[in-house]
Each structure stands twice: as structure tokens, then as C-alpha cells.
Amino acid sequence: RTHKSFRENGSVSVFEEASKRRMRIISKSEIILRFELGEDRLRIELPPEPATREAILARLHRGGKKLDVLREIAEAYGDLIMAYDFSDEPQEQHIPNYMMLQNVYREIDPDHPVLAILNLNRTAYLPYMPIYYGDMYPIRTEKGGGRNPWAVTKMVRFCATRTDAPVWVMLQAFGRPPGRGTWQLPDEAEMRLTIYETVANGGKGITFHGSSSYPCWRWS
């Protein structure tokens, strides 16, 4: 939608709104992982595509994205872009694809890093990311491991002491209704604790995973 809006109108509403509110944006899309629907209508992950420039460009083009328009967007809104998040928890076998995607995007926007949001314990990516960006969701049902906000300390410290790159952490701000999943909504004290743990153990950035449905910290 961002690409189409800029081609048609010369502007992107989400960036314009961010500018009014003095906010910066981590641009989000999926350019590494591939899926298809199985017979049961559930998504099945496909093997990685070849880790080539041609494959990355083909993926962008299939999504309706052209390099010249992407460059124009980056030039127009560069002061609002914080980073690009282009995959949701890729596996180790996708590291070559991620590296090639970084190379391609240096041609488009050399001023902002290309990231993938990882499970924070997926440390195989530590040497390859300009910013190590991972999620940590430690508030669960008893069956799923219990409520353990203190787990953030060990994992953030582990990452921060094994890379020279800044470590950003996506913390939990969502849950599931009773009886419908593992994750539980953190309470105020747990939210505060995980924020303090991240900062105290070397984290340099914090984002939150919320939800558009109950229960979450955005829901009212």
C-alpha cells in the first residue's frame, strides 16, 4: 500500500501522520519467508529461494515494488525511517537470503539498516545484523512455562555481550483470552520490569508487540 500510494499521490499517509506526531517508523514487510496454503488452509513454509540479487528483485517486483520508487520514498521520508524490518523470525537457512537483501537495499537506502525480527534466542544471526533485533515474550500460562519476566535479563545480556551491534528488544504487550493460547497479558509491574531489565542489561532499543484484539495494552 505504501508503494502504491506514493506512485499515485506522491505521499504516504502513514509517514505524513508520523511526521505530524514527531514519530519515526520501522517499515515492516516480509521479503524472505515464503508460504503456501495447504489442504487444511493452514500456511506451509516453503524452502528458501536462491540467495541471489535476481531472486530478491523478483520478490520485490512480485509485491509491486520498483527500485526507483523505493529510492524516492527513502529520499522523501528518510528522516522518518528508523529501519526496515523485512522478515518475521527467519530460520538459520535464510541467513544467505538476508545478507543478499541487505546488499540490494544498500542500493535503495544506504542510510538505514535492514533487519529481521527474530526470536531473541536465535543467536546464529548475531554476526550478521547491523542491529540485533529480537522478541521476548515471557508471560505465559502455567502449562506454557508460567509468568517469568526475569527471563529477559539473561537473554538480553547474552546477546549484548556477544555482538558489537546495538541490541533492540520487542517486548510482550499482548496476551490471549483464557483457554485460547499460551501467552498471557503482562501486568503493569511485569511490563515495567521487562523494560528496566532490557536497559540494565545492554539493550539499546525497545519496541512492543501488541495486538488489535483483546487482551492487549492497546485494547480499550
Backbone hydrogen bonds, N-H to C=O, Kabsch-Sander energy under -0.5 kcal/mol:
donor,donor_aa,acceptor,acceptor_aa,energy
5,S,1,R,-2.7
6,F,2,T,-2.1
7,R,3,H,-2.1
8,E,4,K,-2.2
9,N,5,S,-2.9
10,G,5,S,-0.5
10,G,6,F,-1.8
11,S,5,S,-0.7
16,E,12,V,-2.3
17,E,13,S,-2.6
18,A,14,V,-2.0
19,S,15,F,-2.3
20,K,16,E,-1.8
21,R,17,E,-1.9
22,R,19,S,-0.9
23,M,18,A,-2.9
25,I,80,L,-3.3
27,S,25,I,-0.7
27,S,83,A,-2.0
29,S,85,D,-2.1
31,I,29,S,-0.6
31,I,86,F,-2.7
32,I,86,F,-0.7
36,E,44,I,-2.0
38,G,42,L,-3.0
41,R,38,G,-2.1
44,I,36,E,-3.3
46,L,34,R,-2.6
52,T,50,P,-2.1
56,I,52,T,-1.9
57,L,53,R,-2.6
58,A,54,E,-2.3
59,R,55,A,-2.1
60,L,56,I,-2.3
61,H,57,L,-2.6
62,R,58,A,-2.4
63,G,59,R,-1.2
64,G,61,H,-1.9
65,K,60,L,-2.6
70,L,66,K,-2.5
71,R,67,L,-2.3
72,E,68,D,-1.9
73,I,69,V,-2.4
74,A,70,L,-2.3
75,E,71,R,-2.3
76,A,72,E,-2.5
77,Y,73,I,-2.5
78,G,74,A,-0.6
80,L,77,Y,-2.0
81,I,77,Y,-1.1
82,M,25,I,-3.4
83,A,25,I,-1.0
84,Y,113,P,-2.6
85,D,27,S,-3.5
86,F,84,Y,-0.7
86,F,115,L,-2.7
89,E,87,S,-0.8
89,E,117,I,-3.7
94,H,91,Q,-1.8
95,I,92,E,-1.9
98,Y,94,H,-2.5
99,M,95,I,-2.6
100,M,96,P,-2.1
101,L,97,N,-2.3
102,Q,98,Y,-2.1
103,N,99,M,-1.8
104,V,100,M,-2.4
105,Y,101,L,-2.4
106,R,102,Q,-1.3
107,E,103,N,-0.6
107,E,104,V,-1.2
108,I,104,V,-0.6
109,D,105,Y,-3.4
112,H,109,D,-1.0
115,L,84,Y,-4.0
115,L,113,P,-0.6
117,I,87,S,-2.3
118,L,116,A,-0.6
118,L,133,Y,-2.2
120,L,135,D,-2.3
122,R,119,N,-2.9
123,T,121,N,-1.9
125,Y,122,R,-1.2
126,L,123,T,-1.6
128,Y,125,Y,-1.8
129,M,125,Y,-1.0
132,Y,166,P,-2.6
133,Y,131,I,-0.8
134,G,132,Y,-0.6
134,G,168,W,-2.2
135,D,118,L,-3.2
136,M,170,M,-2.2
140,R,138,P,-0.8
140,R,146,G,-1.2
141,T,182,T,-1.9
145,G,142,E,-1.3
146,G,141,T,-3.4
148,N,138,P,-2.2
148,N,146,G,-0.8
151,A,148,N,-1.9
152,V,149,P,-1.6
153,T,150,W,-1.0
154,K,150,W,-0.7
155,M,151,A,-1.6
156,V,152,V,-2.5
157,R,153,T,-2.3
158,F,154,K,-2.1
159,C,155,M,-2.1
160,A,156,V,-2.9
161,T,157,R,-1.7
162,R,159,C,-1.6
167,V,202,G,-0.5
168,W,132,Y,-2.9
168,W,166,P,-0.5
169,V,205,G,-2.5
170,M,134,G,-2.8
171,L,169,V,-0.7
171,L,207,T,-2.9
172,Q,136,M,-0.7
173,A,209,H,-2.0
175,G,215,P,-1.7
176,R,183,W,-1.7
180,R,177,P,-2.1
184,Q,139,I,-2.7
191,M,187,D,-2.5
192,R,188,E,-2.4
193,L,189,A,-2.5
194,T,190,E,-2.3
195,I,191,M,-1.7
196,Y,192,R,-2.4
197,E,193,L,-2.8
198,T,194,T,-1.9
199,V,195,I,-2.0
200,A,196,Y,-2.8
201,N,197,E,-1.7
202,G,199,V,-1.3
203,G,198,T,-2.9
204,K,167,V,-3.2
205,G,167,V,-1.2
207,T,169,V,-2.3
209,H,171,L,-2.8
210,G,208,F,-0.8
217,W,173,A,-2.1
219,W,216,C,-0.9
